[in-house]
Structures are given as C-alpha cells and as structure tokens.
Amino acid sequence: MNATEVTTTATGATAAPRMAAVIGLFYAVTMVTAGLIGLAQPLLGVDPVIIELVQFAPTLGVVAVLLAWRGRWRPPMATGWALSRQVLARLLAVAALCAGIFGAVLAVYALRGADVTYTRPGTLTHSFVLIAVAQFVGACGEELGWRGFLTPYLRTRYGVVTTGTIVGLLWGLWHVQVFAAGPTYAAAFLISAIAMSIILAILLEGARDHRLLIAGTFHTVVNLGLLLLMREESGDVTAMTTFAGACVLAALVTIVSGRTGRNTDD
C-alpha cells in the first residue's frame, strides 16, 4: 500500500489508512523539509537566535498528510486556542513544571559548585520580547506536528505514556544535529525529549482540542530557560545531562500526579 492508499470496508465505506503509512509520510516530509529549510535560513538572513525556521517542518509534514488523503480521511487534530478554565489549569501546571525543571538544574549546579551561565535578557543581540514572541510562533509551528497531530493520532491506538515515548523518540531523532556532539550528549538529549514528550502527553490528556496553546507555551518556556540559563547548545555534556535528569524527574512527578486523577496506564 502506498502513502495515498486507504483501506475499504466490506460495505464499501472508506476506512482509515494504515498508521505506518501516515506516520512514515509525516516523518519523511518533516525530515526532508527540515534539511532544506536549515540550508535556506542563512541565505534568508534570519537570525536563529530569534527563530529557527526549521521549526515549521513538522507543520509541512502535517500538510503532506492532509493532502495525501484529502477528501477520504482526516486524522484527529488538536489545534485549538481557546483559553478555558481547563486550559488555564494546565498552563499553571506548565509554569510549575518548568520552574521545577530549571530549579532542579540550578540546585544541581549549586551542589557541584559549578557556575551557571546566566545570560541577562538585556545583553541579547535582539529584544527579549521579540525573541520570546518569535520563539512562541516557532514552537507552535513545531508543536502543530508533534502534539497537534502525532500525539492525538497515536493516542487512538496506544496508552498516554507509550504515546509520549514514541513521539518523544521521533521528536528527538529529528534533531539530527545533536549527534555531532557525541554519544553521551545525544543520549541525554533523547532522554530529555522523551521525558518532555511524556509530560506533554499527560498534560494534554483530556484537554479536548485545545492542545496547541499548552504545548506551544511549554516549548517556549523551556527554550527561553535554556537560552538564559544554560549553554547546552554549545555541546556542553554536563549541561545537557543535568537538564535531562531534571526532565526525567519532572516526568516521573507528572506520571504519578496524572495517575491520581485519571488512568494513564498503557
């Protein structure tokens, strides 16, 4: 079966396509377009400190899926922006979890007597407000694919933790540049991606379709925290492993908290 084929029921009604074909098309387009956009960004003169255009590659992956099965099947999507009481509660959880993650990182640094690489917002090459807004736009462009499409789609077959793990692994492997920093750094990055994906999968569980705002906010706050407090993008293994450990701790807390209020078993 190719990427544009769908199965047909005995009554002749169109059924959903194979999950492997859908995910394969999404991931292939996301990977290829990410490479092309990455090559184009320097030519366009867009400073990656403000926004990395490659973040919109997952959105293009979703577009490819929608076009491939246009008029015959539509995947479950969660892209709402409504600011309900339920969403506000989850945004508060996002704030608490991000504070916990970076608080744990700072605590580890303090215990080790290591210096925190703090960058004051005023010393950045561009306005911090501009960077924050652009980071949010880029994060939403990325999260539309990972959490707006792939997470609810996989959730139709797998449990919430398994879904978060699969999405986190694919999300982490998509950042192919991390492998140039060595196996330890890459492994820590993948662990952090899986942990954050599990956190988001649980936070988004039961949030109906209003997931993009929550996921985009979490992604933005993490990116800004890394920008101001850490130097993990320079290939600092200590920074990356410390951050990964904090993410795993936050994921464990989220799993335990989630299971007290609803079933997150696989």
Sequence and secondary structure as in RCSB ss.txt:
>XXXX:A:sequence
MNATEVTTTATGATAAPRMAAVIGLFYAVTMVTAGLIGLAQPLLGVDPVIIELVQFAPTLGVVAVLLAWRGRWRP
PMATGWALSRQVLARLLAVAALCAGIFGAVLAVYALRGADVTYTRPGTLTHSFVLIAVAQFVGACGEELGWRGFL
TPYLRTRYGVVTTGTIVGLLWGLWHVQVFAAGPTYAAAFLISAIAMSIILAILLEGARDHRLLIAGTFHTVVNLG
LLLLMREESGDVTAMTTFAGACVLAALVTIVSGRTGRNTDD
>XXXX:A:secstr
  TT   B TTS B    HHHHHHHHHHHHHHHHHHHHHHHHHHT  TTT  GGGGHHHHHHHHHHHHTTTT   
         HHHHHHHHHHHHHHHHHHHHHHHHHHHHT       GGGSSS HHHHHHHHHHHHHHHHHHIIIII
HHHHHTTS HHHHHHHHHHHHHHH GGGGGG HHHHHHHHHHHHHHHHHHHHHHTT TTTTHHHHHHHHHHHHHH
HHHH  GGGT HHHHHHHHHHHHHHHHHHHHHHHHHS    
